[in-house]
Amino acid sequence: MRAARGRKQPEDIKILKDTRPDRMDAFIKEADIPGLESGPGPIPEGVESDPRAAEAWARLTSALANTDIIKRSDGLALEILAIFYARWRDANEAWTDGGTVITPPLGAPRANPAAGISIASARIVFSLLDKFGGSPASRRALKYGPTPGLGRPEADPLADFAAKYG
């Protein structure tokens, strides 16, 4: 048996550092933590003023509403996601309309700057979507099934039963 070294770690530090659900559930309840109420909250002003961002906000919040993944404290991340989605759509439209190469009035042909904006915005959108279960791998990591309303089939109770007991 190994001898204890130094001072024993306080229980509250153990709770914060630990990932054991049985230990955490005994001390921390989600209802006690501010900002963890279910739902995204009201639509932010910056999103409401942009029609494409508002459309993205509506689609995301309605798709995530029944997953219990989204909390009030996620509102800022959803706001950024909606704004960058709108930016991606605008840049993609400008890229499609202007072409890959543009020729300014005074200068040589060059790459369309909308392409870079579109690619950078898409990276941010995919990164944030991944945090909310926007891909099969992230849904598995978050431990919830297909999200109804995003073009994915409804959960099949028979398949769930077969996976659990079969």
DSSP file (Angstrom, degrees, kcal/mol; ACC not computed):
  #  RESIDUE AA STRUCTURE BP1 BP2  ACC     N-H-->O    O-->H-N    N-H-->O    O-->H-N    TCO  KAPPA ALPHA  PHI   PSI    X-CA   Y-CA   Z-CA
    1    1 A M              0   0    0      0, 0.0     2,-0.3     0, 0.0     0, 0.0   0.000 360.0 360.0 360.0 135.8    0.0    0.0    0.0
    2    2 A R        -     0   0    0      1,-0.1     2,-0.2     3,-0.0     3,-0.0  -0.601 360.0-121.7 -84.3 137.9    1.3    3.4   -1.0
    3    3 A A        -     0   0    0     -2,-0.3     2,-0.2     1,-0.1    -1,-0.1  -0.543  31.5-106.5 -78.1 143.2    1.7    6.1    1.7
    4    4 A A        -     0   0    0     -2,-0.2     2,-0.5     1,-0.0    -1,-0.1  -0.456  33.2-147.8 -69.5 138.6   -0.2    9.3    1.2
    5    5 A R        -     0   0    0     -2,-0.2    -1,-0.0     2,-0.1    -3,-0.0  -0.916  50.5 -25.3-111.3 134.6    2.0   12.2    0.2
    6    6 A G  S    S-     0   0    0     -2,-0.5     2,-0.2     2,-0.0    -2,-0.0  -0.106 105.2 -17.8  68.6-164.2    1.3   15.8    1.1
    7    7 A R  S    S-     0   0    0      1,-0.1     2,-0.1    -3,-0.0    -2,-0.1  -0.511  71.7-107.9 -80.5 144.3   -2.0   17.3    2.0
    8    8 A K        -     0   0    0     -2,-0.2    -1,-0.1     1,-0.1    -2,-0.0  -0.444  38.1-108.2 -69.2 142.5   -5.2   15.5    1.0
    9    9 A Q        -     0   0    0     -2,-0.1    -1,-0.1     1,-0.1     5,-0.1  -0.542  36.6-109.9 -74.5 132.9   -7.1   17.2   -1.9
   10   10 A P     >  -     0   0    0      0, 0.0     4,-1.8     0, 0.0     3,-0.4  -0.265  23.8-119.2 -61.4 150.5  -10.3   19.0   -0.8
   11   11 A E  H  > S+     0   0    0      1,-0.2     4,-2.2     2,-0.2     5,-0.1   0.857 111.3  56.0 -61.1 -38.9  -13.6   17.3   -1.9
   12   12 A D  H  > S+     0   0    0      1,-0.2     4,-1.8     2,-0.2    -1,-0.2   0.846 107.3  49.8 -67.0 -31.3  -14.8   20.3   -3.9
   13   13 A I  H  > S+     0   0    0     -3,-0.4     4,-2.4     2,-0.2     5,-0.2   0.891 109.0  52.6 -69.7 -39.5  -11.5   20.3   -5.9
   14   14 A K  H  X S+     0   0    0     -4,-1.8     4,-2.3     1,-0.2    -2,-0.2   0.901 108.6  51.0 -59.3 -41.1  -12.0   16.6   -6.6
   15   15 A I  H  < S+     0   0    0     -4,-2.2    -1,-0.2     1,-0.2    -2,-0.2   0.917 111.7  46.3 -64.4 -43.6  -15.5   17.3   -7.8
   16   16 A L  H  < S+     0   0    0     -4,-1.8    -1,-0.2     1,-0.2    -2,-0.2   0.878 120.1  38.5 -67.6 -38.1  -14.3   20.0  -10.2
   17   17 A K  H  < S+     0   0    0     -4,-2.4    -2,-0.2    -5,-0.1    -1,-0.2   0.769 102.4  86.8 -82.8 -27.1  -11.4   17.9  -11.6
   18   18 A D     <  -     0   0    0     -4,-2.3    -4,-0.0    -5,-0.2     0, 0.0  -0.313  54.4-162.4 -81.7 156.1  -13.2   14.6  -11.7
   19   19 A T        +     0   0    0     -2,-0.1    -1,-0.1     5,-0.0    -4,-0.1   0.265  50.1 124.6-115.5   7.9  -15.3   13.1  -14.4
   20   20 A R     >  -     0   0    0      1,-0.2     4,-2.2     2,-0.1     3,-0.4  -0.586  49.6-156.0 -71.4 115.3  -17.1   10.5  -12.4
   21   21 A P  H  > S+     0   0    0      0, 0.0     4,-3.0     0, 0.0     5,-0.2   0.850  89.9  58.9 -61.9 -34.2  -20.8   11.1  -12.8
   22   22 A D  H  > S+     0   0    0      1,-0.2     4,-0.7     2,-0.2    -2,-0.1   0.877 110.7  42.0 -65.0 -35.1  -21.7    9.4   -9.5
   23   23 A R  H  > S+     0   0    0     -3,-0.4     4,-0.6     2,-0.2    -1,-0.2   0.907 117.7  45.9 -75.4 -42.0  -19.5   11.8   -7.6
   24   24 A M  H >X S+     0   0    0     -4,-2.2     4,-3.3     1,-0.2     3,-1.0   0.896 107.3  56.6 -69.6 -40.0  -20.6   14.9   -9.5
   25   25 A D  H 3< S+     0   0    0     -4,-3.0    -1,-0.2     1,-0.3    -2,-0.2   0.806 100.9  59.1 -63.7 -28.1  -24.3   14.1   -9.4
   26   26 A A  H 3< S+     0   0    0     -4,-0.7    -1,-0.3    -5,-0.2    -2,-0.2   0.782 121.7  22.2 -70.8 -25.3  -24.3   14.0   -5.7
   27   27 A F  H << S+     0   0    0     -3,-1.0     2,-0.5    -4,-0.6    -2,-0.2   0.742 117.6  54.7-113.1 -32.5  -23.0   17.6   -5.4
   28   28 A I     <  -     0   0    0     -4,-3.3     2,-0.4    -5,-0.1    -1,-0.2  -0.925  54.9-175.8-116.5 123.8  -23.8   19.5   -8.6
   29   29 A K    >>  -     0   0    0     -2,-0.5     3,-1.7     1,-0.1     4,-0.5  -0.954  28.3-134.3-113.5 135.4  -27.3   19.7  -10.0
   30   30 A E  G >4 S+     0   0    0     -2,-0.4     3,-1.2     1,-0.3     6,-0.3   0.835 105.1  62.5 -58.2 -32.4  -27.8   21.5  -13.3
   31   31 A A  G 34 S+     0   0    0      1,-0.3    -1,-0.3    -3,-0.0     5,-0.1   0.766  99.2  56.1 -65.2 -23.7  -30.8   23.4  -11.9
   32   32 A D  G <4 S+     0   0    0     -3,-1.7    -1,-0.3     2,-0.1    -2,-0.2   0.625  91.0  83.4 -82.7 -13.2  -28.4   25.1   -9.4
   33   33 A I  S X< S-     0   0    0     -3,-1.2     3,-1.4    -4,-0.5     2,-0.0  -0.813  83.3-124.6 -97.2 122.3  -26.1   26.5  -12.0
   34   34 A P  T 3  S+     0   0    0      0, 0.0    -2,-0.1     0, 0.0    -3,-0.0  -0.351  92.7  27.4 -65.0 143.1  -27.2   29.8  -13.6
   35   35 A G  T 3  S+     0   0    0     37,-0.0    38,-2.6     3,-0.0    39,-0.2   0.375  91.4 101.0  90.1  -3.9  -27.4   29.8  -17.4
   36   36 A L    <   +     0   0    0     -3,-1.4     2,-0.2    -6,-0.3     3,-0.1   0.137  44.3 127.6-102.0  21.4  -28.2   26.1  -17.7
   37   37 A E  S    S-     0   0    0      1,-0.1    35,-2.2    -6,-0.1    36,-0.2  -0.504  70.6 -97.6 -70.3 147.1  -31.9   26.4  -18.1
   38   38 A S  B    S+A   71   0A   0     33,-0.2    33,-0.2    -2,-0.2    -1,-0.1  -0.312  85.6  42.8 -66.8 149.0  -33.1   24.6  -21.2
   39   39 A G  S    S-     0   0    0     31,-1.7    35,-0.2    25,-0.1    36,-0.1   0.065  85.7 -95.9  96.0 155.2  -33.5   26.5  -24.5
   40   40 A P        -     0   0    0      0, 0.0    -1,-0.1     0, 0.0    31,-0.1   0.636  55.8-131.6 -81.9 -14.5  -31.5   29.2  -26.2
   41   41 A G        -     0   0    0     -3,-0.1    -2,-0.0     2,-0.0    32,-0.0  -0.434  51.9 -21.6  89.3-172.5  -33.3   32.2  -24.9
   42   42 A P  S    S-     0   0    0      0, 0.0     0, 0.0     0, 0.0     0, 0.0  -0.291  78.6 -91.5 -71.8 158.0  -34.6   35.1  -27.0
   43   43 A I        -     0   0    0      1,-0.1    11,-0.0     2,-0.0    -2,-0.0  -0.516  47.2-118.0 -69.4 129.5  -33.1   35.8  -30.4
   44   44 A P     >  -     0   0    0      0, 0.0     4,-2.5     0, 0.0     3,-0.5  -0.271  17.4-116.9 -68.8 156.3  -30.3   38.4  -30.1
   45   45 A E  H  > S+     0   0    0      1,-0.2     4,-1.9     2,-0.2     5,-0.2   0.894 113.0  55.4 -60.2 -42.8  -30.5   41.8  -31.8
   46   46 A G  H  4 S+     0   0    0      1,-0.2     4,-0.3     2,-0.2    -1,-0.2   0.805 113.8  41.5 -62.5 -29.6  -27.5   41.1  -34.1
   47   47 A V  H >4 S+     0   0    0     -3,-0.5     3,-0.8     2,-0.2     7,-0.5   0.863 110.4  56.1 -83.1 -39.9  -29.2   38.0  -35.4
   48   48 A E  H 3< S+     0   0    0     -4,-2.5    -2,-0.2     1,-0.2    -3,-0.2   0.832 103.4  55.1 -63.2 -33.8  -32.7   39.4  -35.7
   49   49 A S  T 3< S+     0   0    0     -4,-1.9    -1,-0.2    -5,-0.2    -2,-0.2   0.693  99.5  67.0 -76.5 -18.2  -31.5   42.3  -37.9
   50   50 A D  S <> S-     0   0    0     -3,-0.8     4,-2.7    -4,-0.3     5,-0.2  -0.909  71.9-154.4-105.4 116.2  -30.0   39.9  -40.5
   51   51 A P  H  > S+     0   0    0      0, 0.0     4,-2.1     0, 0.0    -1,-0.1   0.876  94.5  47.8 -59.3 -39.1  -32.6   37.8  -42.3
   52   52 A R  H  > S+     0   0    0      2,-0.2     4,-2.2     1,-0.2     5,-0.1   0.899 113.2  47.5 -70.1 -38.6  -30.2   35.0  -43.1
   53   53 A A  H  > S+     0   0    0      2,-0.2     4,-2.7     1,-0.2    -1,-0.2   0.894 111.7  51.2 -67.0 -39.3  -28.9   34.8  -39.6
   54   54 A A  H  X S+     0   0    0     -4,-2.7     4,-2.4    -7,-0.5    -2,-0.2   0.887 109.3  50.8 -64.4 -38.7  -32.4   34.9  -38.2
   55   55 A E  H  X S+     0   0    0     -4,-2.1     4,-2.3    -5,-0.2    -2,-0.2   0.919 111.8  47.2 -63.8 -43.4  -33.3   32.0  -40.6
   56   56 A A  H  X S+     0   0    0     -4,-2.2     4,-2.8     2,-0.2     5,-0.2   0.911 111.2  51.7 -64.5 -42.1  -30.3   30.0  -39.3
   57   57 A W  H  X S+     0   0    0     -4,-2.7     4,-2.8     1,-0.2     5,-0.3   0.933 110.9  47.9 -59.0 -46.6  -31.2   30.8  -35.7
   58   58 A A  H  X S+     0   0    0     -4,-2.4     4,-2.1     1,-0.2     5,-0.2   0.921 113.8  46.4 -62.5 -45.0  -34.7   29.6  -36.2
   59   59 A R  H  X S+     0   0    0     -4,-2.3     4,-1.9     2,-0.2    -2,-0.2   0.924 115.9  45.2 -63.9 -44.9  -33.6   26.3  -37.9
   60   60 A L  H  X S+     0   0    0     -4,-2.8     4,-2.4     2,-0.2    -2,-0.2   0.941 114.5  46.1 -66.3 -47.6  -30.9   25.6  -35.3
   61   61 A T  H  X S+     0   0    0     -4,-2.8     4,-1.2    -5,-0.2    -1,-0.2   0.877 113.8  48.4 -67.1 -36.2  -33.0   26.3  -32.2
   62   62 A S  H  < S+     0   0    0     -4,-2.1     4,-0.5    -5,-0.3    -1,-0.2   0.888 114.3  46.2 -70.7 -35.8  -36.0   24.3  -33.5
   63   63 A A  H  < S+     0   0    0     -4,-1.9     3,-0.3    -5,-0.2    -2,-0.2   0.850 119.5  40.1 -72.6 -33.0  -33.8   21.4  -34.4
   64   64 A L  H >X>S+     0   0    0     -4,-2.4     3,-1.6     1,-0.2     6,-0.6   0.560  92.1  88.3 -91.7  -8.8  -31.9   21.4  -31.1
   65   65 A A  T 3<5S+     0   0    0     -4,-1.2     3,-0.5     1,-0.3    -1,-0.2   0.861  91.1  43.6 -60.5 -38.2  -34.9   22.2  -28.9
   66   66 A N  T 345S+     0   0    0     -4,-0.5    -1,-0.3    -3,-0.3    -2,-0.1   0.285 100.4  71.2 -94.4  12.8  -35.9   18.6  -28.3
   67   67 A T  T <45S-     0   0    0     -3,-1.6    -1,-0.2    77,-0.1    -2,-0.2   0.629  87.8-138.7 -98.5 -15.4  -32.4   17.3  -27.7
   68   68 A D  T  <5S+     0   0    0     -4,-0.6    -3,-0.1    -3,-0.5    -2,-0.1   0.679  77.5 107.7  61.5  19.5  -31.9   18.9  -24.3
   69   69 A I      < +     0   0    0     -5,-0.6     2,-0.3    63,-0.1    -4,-0.1   0.816  58.2  79.7 -87.2 -37.6  -28.3   19.7  -25.4
   70   70 A I        +     0   0    0     -6,-0.6   -31,-1.7    -9,-0.1     2,-0.3  -0.543  58.3 176.5 -82.6 133.9  -29.0   23.5  -25.8
   71   71 A K  B >   -A   38   0A   0     -2,-0.3     3,-1.7   -33,-0.2   -33,-0.2  -0.809  45.5-100.6-127.2 167.6  -28.9   25.7  -22.7
   72   72 A R  G >  S+     0   0    0    -35,-2.2     3,-1.8     1,-0.3     4,-0.2   0.860 120.1  61.3 -57.9 -36.7  -29.3   29.4  -22.2
   73   73 A S  G 3  S+     0   0    0    -38,-2.6     3,-0.4     1,-0.3     4,-0.3   0.632  93.6  65.5 -68.9 -11.5  -25.6   29.8  -21.8
   74   74 A D  G <> S+     0   0    0     -3,-1.7     4,-2.4   -39,-0.2    -1,-0.3   0.442  72.6  98.2 -85.7  -0.4  -25.1   28.5  -25.3
   75   75 A G  H <> S+     0   0    0     -3,-1.8     4,-2.3     1,-0.2    -1,-0.2   0.867  79.9  50.8 -57.3 -40.2  -26.9   31.6  -26.7
   76   76 A L  H  > S+     0   0    0     -3,-0.4     4,-2.5     2,-0.2    -1,-0.2   0.920 110.9  47.9 -66.1 -43.7  -23.6   33.4  -27.6
   77   77 A A  H  > S+     0   0    0     -4,-0.3     4,-2.4     1,-0.2    -2,-0.2   0.899 113.3  48.5 -63.6 -39.9  -22.2   30.3  -29.5
   78   78 A L  H  X S+     0   0    0     -4,-2.4     4,-2.7     2,-0.2    -1,-0.2   0.874 109.7  53.0 -66.9 -36.4  -25.5   30.0  -31.4
   79   79 A E  H  X S+     0   0    0     -4,-2.3     4,-2.4    -5,-0.2    -2,-0.2   0.937 110.9  46.0 -62.9 -46.6  -25.4   33.7  -32.2
   80   80 A I  H  X S+     0   0    0     -4,-2.5     4,-2.7     1,-0.2     5,-0.2   0.917 112.8  51.3 -62.0 -42.9  -21.9   33.4  -33.6
   81   81 A L  H  X S+     0   0    0     -4,-2.4     4,-2.0     1,-0.2    -2,-0.2   0.924 111.2  47.0 -60.2 -46.0  -22.9   30.3  -35.5
   82   82 A A  H  X S+     0   0    0     -4,-2.7     4,-2.1     2,-0.2    -1,-0.2   0.901 113.5  48.4 -64.6 -41.2  -26.0   32.1  -37.0
   83   83 A I  H  X S+     0   0    0     -4,-2.4     4,-2.4     1,-0.2    -2,-0.2   0.918 113.4  46.0 -67.1 -43.3  -24.0   35.2  -38.0
   84   84 A F  H  X S+     0   0    0     -4,-2.7     4,-2.5     2,-0.2    -1,-0.2   0.823 109.5  55.7 -70.9 -28.9  -21.2   33.2  -39.6
   85   85 A Y  H  X S+     0   0    0     -4,-2.0     4,-2.5    -5,-0.2    -1,-0.2   0.934 109.8  46.1 -63.3 -45.7  -23.7   31.0  -41.4
   86   86 A A  H  X S+     0   0    0     -4,-2.1     4,-2.5     1,-0.2    -2,-0.2   0.911 112.4  50.6 -62.8 -42.1  -25.2   34.2  -42.9
   87   87 A R  H  X S+     0   0    0     -4,-2.4     4,-2.6     2,-0.2     5,-0.2   0.902 110.1  50.5 -62.2 -41.2  -21.7   35.5  -43.8
   88   88 A W  H  X S+     0   0    0     -4,-2.5     4,-2.7     2,-0.2     5,-0.2   0.925 110.5  49.1 -62.4 -45.1  -21.0   32.2  -45.5
   89   89 A R  H  X S+     0   0    0     -4,-2.5     4,-2.1     2,-0.2    -2,-0.2   0.924 113.1  47.0 -60.9 -44.4  -24.2   32.3  -47.5
   90   90 A D  H  X S+     0   0    0     -4,-2.5     4,-2.4     2,-0.2    -2,-0.2   0.934 115.2  45.2 -62.6 -46.7  -23.5   35.9  -48.6
   91   91 A A  H  X S+     0   0    0     -4,-2.6     4,-2.5     1,-0.2    -2,-0.2   0.886 112.1  52.0 -66.0 -38.5  -19.8   35.2  -49.5
   92   92 A N  H  X S+     0   0    0     -4,-2.7     4,-2.4    -5,-0.2    -1,-0.2   0.897 110.2  48.9 -64.7 -39.7  -20.8   32.0  -51.4
   93   93 A E  H  X S+     0   0    0     -4,-2.1     4,-2.7    -5,-0.2    -2,-0.2   0.921 112.8  47.3 -64.6 -44.3  -23.4   33.9  -53.4
   94   94 A A  H  X S+     0   0    0     -4,-2.4     4,-2.6     2,-0.2     5,-0.2   0.872 112.2  50.8 -64.9 -36.7  -20.8   36.6  -54.2
   95   95 A W  H  X S+     0   0    0     -4,-2.5     4,-1.8    19,-0.2    -2,-0.2   0.909 112.4  46.1 -66.3 -43.3  -18.3   33.9  -55.2
   96   96 A T  H  < S+     0   0    0     -4,-2.4    -2,-0.2     2,-0.2    -1,-0.2   0.916 117.4  43.4 -65.7 -44.1  -20.9   32.2  -57.5
   97   97 A D  H  < S+     0   0    0     -4,-2.7    -2,-0.2     1,-0.2    -1,-0.2   0.894 121.7  38.1 -69.6 -40.5  -22.0   35.5  -59.1
   98   98 A G  H  < S-     0   0    0     -4,-2.6    -2,-0.2    -5,-0.2    -1,-0.2   0.674 105.3-131.2 -87.7 -18.3  -18.5   36.9  -59.5
   99   99 A G     <  -     0   0    0     -4,-1.8    -1,-0.2    -5,-0.2    -2,-0.1  -0.175  31.8 -72.3  88.9 171.8  -16.6   33.8  -60.4
  100  100 A T  S    S+     0   0    0      1,-0.1    12,-2.8    -4,-0.1     2,-0.4   0.846 120.5  43.1 -74.0 -34.9  -13.4   32.4  -59.1
  101  101 A V  E    S-B  111   0B   0     10,-0.2     2,-0.3    -3,-0.1    10,-0.2  -0.946  71.3-170.2-115.5 131.8  -11.2   35.0  -60.8
  102  102 A I  E     -B  110   0B   0      8,-3.0     8,-2.8    -2,-0.4    -3,-0.1  -0.875  14.6-146.6-118.1 154.5  -12.1   38.7  -60.9
  103  103 A T        -     0   0    0     -2,-0.3     5,-0.1     6,-0.2     4,-0.0  -0.938  17.5-147.6-120.3 106.6  -10.6   41.5  -62.8
  104  104 A P        -     0   0    0      0, 0.0     3,-0.5     0, 0.0     0, 0.0  -0.298  28.6-107.6 -67.9 159.0  -10.6   44.9  -61.0
  105  105 A P  S    S+     0   0    0      0, 0.0     2,-0.6     0, 0.0    -2,-0.0   0.870 114.6  32.6 -56.7 -38.7  -11.0   48.0  -63.1
  106  106 A L  S    S+     0   0    0      2,-0.1     2,-0.3     0, 0.0     0, 0.0  -0.785 115.9  33.8-120.2  87.3   -7.3   49.0  -62.5
  107  107 A G  S    S-     0   0    0     -2,-0.6     3,-0.1    -3,-0.5     0, 0.0  -0.913  84.1 -60.8 156.7 176.6   -5.3   45.9  -62.1
  108  108 A A        -     0   0    0     -2,-0.3    -6,-0.1     1,-0.1    -2,-0.1  -0.452  63.8 -82.4 -86.3 159.8   -4.5   42.3  -63.1
  109  109 A P        +     0   0    0      0, 0.0     2,-0.3     0, 0.0    -6,-0.2  -0.301  57.4 171.0 -59.1 145.1   -6.9   39.4  -62.6
  110  110 A R  E     -B  102   0B   0     -8,-2.8    -8,-3.0    -3,-0.1     2,-0.1  -0.937  38.8 -71.3-149.8 170.7   -6.8   37.9  -59.1
  111  111 A A  E     -B  101   0B   0     -2,-0.3   -10,-0.2   -10,-0.2   -11,-0.1  -0.378  56.0-103.2 -67.4 143.6   -8.7   35.4  -57.0
  112  112 A N    >>  -     0   0    0    -12,-2.8     3,-1.6     1,-0.2     4,-0.7  -0.538  22.7-145.2 -67.6 122.1  -12.1   36.5  -55.8
  113  113 A P  H 3> S+     0   0    0      0, 0.0     4,-1.8     0, 0.0     3,-0.2   0.753  95.9  70.7 -62.9 -21.7  -11.9   37.6  -52.1
  114  114 A A  H 3> S+     0   0    0      1,-0.2     4,-2.6     2,-0.2   -19,-0.2   0.798  89.8  62.5 -64.0 -26.8  -15.3   36.1  -51.5
  115  115 A A  H <> S+     0   0    0     -3,-1.6     4,-2.4     2,-0.2    -1,-0.2   0.941 104.8  44.7 -64.2 -46.3  -13.8   32.7  -51.9
  116  116 A G  H  X S+     0   0    0     -4,-0.7     4,-2.6     2,-0.2     5,-0.2   0.893 114.0  49.4 -64.1 -40.4  -11.5   33.1  -48.9
  117  117 A I  H  X S+     0   0    0     -4,-1.8     4,-2.5     2,-0.2     5,-0.2   0.911 111.7  49.6 -64.5 -42.1  -14.4   34.6  -46.8
  118  118 A S  H  X S+     0   0    0     -4,-2.6     4,-2.3     2,-0.2    -2,-0.2   0.921 113.2  45.7 -63.0 -45.0  -16.6   31.7  -47.8
  119  119 A I  H  X S+     0   0    0     -4,-2.4     4,-2.0     2,-0.2    -2,-0.2   0.924 114.5  47.1 -66.9 -44.7  -14.0   29.1  -46.9
  120  120 A A  H  X S+     0   0    0     -4,-2.6     4,-1.7     1,-0.2    -2,-0.2   0.906 114.0  47.8 -64.2 -41.4  -13.1   30.7  -43.6
  121  121 A S  H  X S+     0   0    0     -4,-2.5     4,-2.7    -5,-0.2    -1,-0.2   0.889 109.0  54.0 -66.4 -38.9  -16.8   31.1  -42.6
  122  122 A A  H  X S+     0   0    0     -4,-2.3     4,-2.9    -5,-0.2     5,-0.3   0.895 106.2  52.8 -62.7 -39.7  -17.5   27.5  -43.6
  123  123 A R  H  X S+     0   0    0     -4,-2.0     4,-2.2     2,-0.2    -1,-0.2   0.927 111.7  45.3 -60.5 -44.4  -14.7   26.3  -41.3
  124  124 A I  H  X S+     0   0    0     -4,-1.7     4,-2.5     2,-0.2     5,-0.2   0.919 113.2  50.2 -65.9 -43.6  -16.2   28.3  -38.4
  125  125 A V  H  X S+     0   0    0     -4,-2.7     4,-2.8     1,-0.2     5,-0.2   0.935 113.0  45.6 -60.8 -47.6  -19.7   27.1  -39.1
  126  126 A F  H  X S+     0   0    0     -4,-2.9     4,-2.0     1,-0.2    -1,-0.2   0.882 112.0  52.5 -65.3 -36.8  -18.6   23.4  -39.3
  127  127 A S  H  X S+     0   0    0     -4,-2.2     4,-1.0    -5,-0.3    -1,-0.2   0.930 114.3  41.3 -63.5 -45.0  -16.6   23.8  -36.1
  128  128 A L  H  X S+     0   0    0     -4,-2.5     4,-1.0     2,-0.2     3,-0.3   0.873 111.7  55.3 -72.5 -36.6  -19.5   25.2  -34.2
  129  129 A L  H ><>S+     0   0    0     -4,-2.8     5,-2.6     1,-0.2     3,-0.6   0.888 103.7  57.0 -60.6 -37.0  -22.0   22.8  -35.7
  130  130 A D  H ><5S+     0   0    0     -4,-2.0     3,-1.1     1,-0.2    -1,-0.2   0.848 101.0  56.5 -62.6 -33.7  -19.8   20.0  -34.4
  131  131 A K  H 3<5S+     0   0    0     -4,-1.0    -1,-0.2    -3,-0.3    -2,-0.2   0.783 110.2  45.0 -68.4 -27.0  -20.1   21.4  -30.9
  132  132 A F  T <<5S-     0   0    0     -4,-1.0    -1,-0.2    -3,-0.6    -2,-0.2   0.222 128.3 -91.5-102.9  13.4  -23.9   21.1  -31.0
  133  133 A G  T < 5S+     0   0    0     -3,-1.1    -3,-0.2    -4,-0.2    14,-0.1   0.853  73.0 148.9  84.4  35.3  -24.1   17.6  -32.6
  134  134 A G      < +     0   0    0     -5,-2.6    -4,-0.2    -8,-0.1    -5,-0.1   0.431  62.9  48.9 -83.5   1.2  -24.1   18.7  -36.3
  135  135 A S  S  > S-     0   0    0     -6,-0.2     4,-2.3    -5,-0.2     5,-0.2  -0.944  89.3-113.2-134.6 158.4  -22.3   15.5  -37.4
  136  136 A P  H  > S+     0   0    0      0, 0.0     4,-2.1     0, 0.0     5,-0.2   0.890 116.5  51.7 -58.1 -39.0  -22.8   11.8  -36.6
  137  137 A A  H  > S+     0   0    0      1,-0.2     4,-2.1     2,-0.2     5,-0.1   0.910 110.8  46.7 -65.9 -41.4  -19.5   11.6  -34.7
  138  138 A S  H  > S+     0   0    0      2,-0.2     4,-2.2     1,-0.2    -1,-0.2   0.840 109.8  54.2 -72.1 -30.4  -20.4   14.6  -32.5
  139  139 A R  H  X>S+     0   0    0     -4,-2.3     5,-2.1     2,-0.2     4,-0.8   0.901 108.7  49.3 -66.3 -39.0  -23.9   13.2  -31.8
  140  140 A R  H ><5S+     0   0    0     -4,-2.1     3,-0.5    -5,-0.2    -2,-0.2   0.917 111.5  48.9 -63.3 -41.9  -22.3   10.0  -30.7
  141  141 A A  H 3<5S+     0   0    0     -4,-2.1    -2,-0.2     1,-0.2    -1,-0.2   0.867 113.8  45.8 -65.9 -36.1  -19.9   11.9  -28.4
  142  142 A L  H 3<5S-     0   0    0     -4,-2.2    -1,-0.2     2,-0.2    -2,-0.2   0.553 111.3-127.6 -82.5  -7.9  -22.8   13.9  -27.0
  143  143 A K  T <<5 +     0   0    0     -4,-0.8     2,-0.3    -3,-0.5    -3,-0.2   0.894  66.7 116.3  62.5  45.3  -24.8   10.7  -26.6
  144  144 A Y      < -     0   0    0     -5,-2.1    -1,-0.2     1,-0.1    -2,-0.2  -0.987  56.4-124.7-137.8 155.3  -28.0   11.6  -28.4
  145  145 A G        -     0   0    0     -2,-0.3    -1,-0.1     1,-0.2     9,-0.0   0.223  55.6 -32.1 -83.1-160.1  -29.5   10.2  -31.6
  146  146 A P        -     0   0    0      0, 0.0    -1,-0.2     0, 0.0     9,-0.2  -0.235  61.7-122.6 -58.5 142.9  -30.5   11.6  -34.9
  147  147 A T    > > -     0   0    0    -14,-0.1     3,-1.5    -3,-0.1     5,-0.6  -0.799  22.5-135.5 -92.2 111.7  -31.9   15.2  -34.7
  148  148 A P  T 3 5S+     0   0    0      0, 0.0   -82,-0.2     0, 0.0     6,-0.0  -0.378  88.6  35.0 -62.8 142.4  -35.4   15.4  -36.1
  149  149 A G  T 3 5S+     0   0    0      3,-0.5   -86,-0.1   -85,-0.0   -85,-0.1   0.313  94.8  86.8  97.1  -9.1  -35.9   18.3  -38.4
  150  150 A L  T < 5S-     0   0    0     -3,-1.5    -3,-0.1     2,-0.2   -90,-0.0   0.036 116.5 -89.3-108.9  25.8  -32.4   18.3  -39.9
  151  151 A G  T   5S+     0   0    0      1,-0.3     0, 0.0     0, 0.0     0, 0.0   0.628  92.6 124.0  80.5  13.5  -33.3   15.8  -42.7
  152  152 A R      < -     0   0    0     -5,-0.6    -3,-0.5     1,-0.1    -1,-0.3  -0.802  66.5-101.1-106.2 149.6  -32.4   12.8  -40.5
  153  153 A P        -     0   0    0      0, 0.0     3,-0.1     0, 0.0    -1,-0.1  -0.243  40.8 -98.5 -68.0 156.7  -34.9   10.0  -39.8
  154  154 A E        -     0   0    0      1,-0.1     2,-0.1    -7,-0.0    -7,-0.1  -0.298  52.2 -84.8 -65.5 157.1  -36.8    9.8  -36.5
  155  155 A A        -     0   0    0     -9,-0.2    -1,-0.1     1,-0.1    -8,-0.0  -0.404  39.3-135.4 -65.5 141.1  -35.4    7.4  -33.8
  156  156 A D     >  -     0   0    0      1,-0.2     4,-2.2    -3,-0.1     5,-0.2  -0.888  10.1-161.7-104.0 110.6  -36.5    3.8  -34.2
  157  157 A P  H  > S+     0   0    0      0, 0.0     4,-2.4     0, 0.0    -1,-0.2   0.849  91.7  53.7 -61.0 -34.5  -37.5    2.3  -30.9
  158  158 A L  H  > S+     0   0    0      2,-0.2     4,-2.5     1,-0.2     5,-0.2   0.912 109.4  47.5 -67.0 -41.9  -37.2   -1.3  -32.2
  159  159 A A  H  > S+     0   0    0      2,-0.2     4,-2.4     1,-0.2    -1,-0.2   0.888 111.2  51.9 -64.9 -38.9  -33.6   -0.6  -33.4
  160  160 A D  H  X S+     0   0    0     -4,-2.2     4,-1.9     2,-0.2    -2,-0.2   0.924 111.1  47.4 -61.6 -44.3  -32.8    0.9  -30.0
  161  161 A F  H  X S+     0   0    0     -4,-2.4     4,-2.9     1,-0.2     5,-0.4   0.919 112.3  49.3 -63.9 -43.5  -34.2   -2.2  -28.2
  162  162 A A  H  X S+     0   0    0     -4,-2.5     4,-2.0     1,-0.2    -1,-0.2   0.877 111.4  49.6 -64.3 -37.7  -32.2   -4.5  -30.6
  163  163 A A  H  < S+     0   0    0     -4,-2.4    -1,-0.2     2,-0.2    -2,-0.2   0.866 116.1  42.7 -68.4 -35.1  -29.0   -2.6  -30.0
  164  164 A K  H  < S+     0   0    0     -4,-1.9    -2,-0.2    -5,-0.2    -1,-0.2   0.902 133.6  15.5 -78.3 -42.3  -29.5   -2.7  -26.2
  165  165 A Y  H  <        0   0    0     -4,-2.9    -3,-0.2    -5,-0.2    -2,-0.2   0.463 360.0 360.0-114.4  -3.1  -30.6   -6.3  -25.8
  166  166 A G     <        0   0    0     -4,-2.0    -3,-0.1    -5,-0.4    -1,-0.1   0.468 360.0 360.0 -93.4 360.0  -29.7   -8.0  -29.0
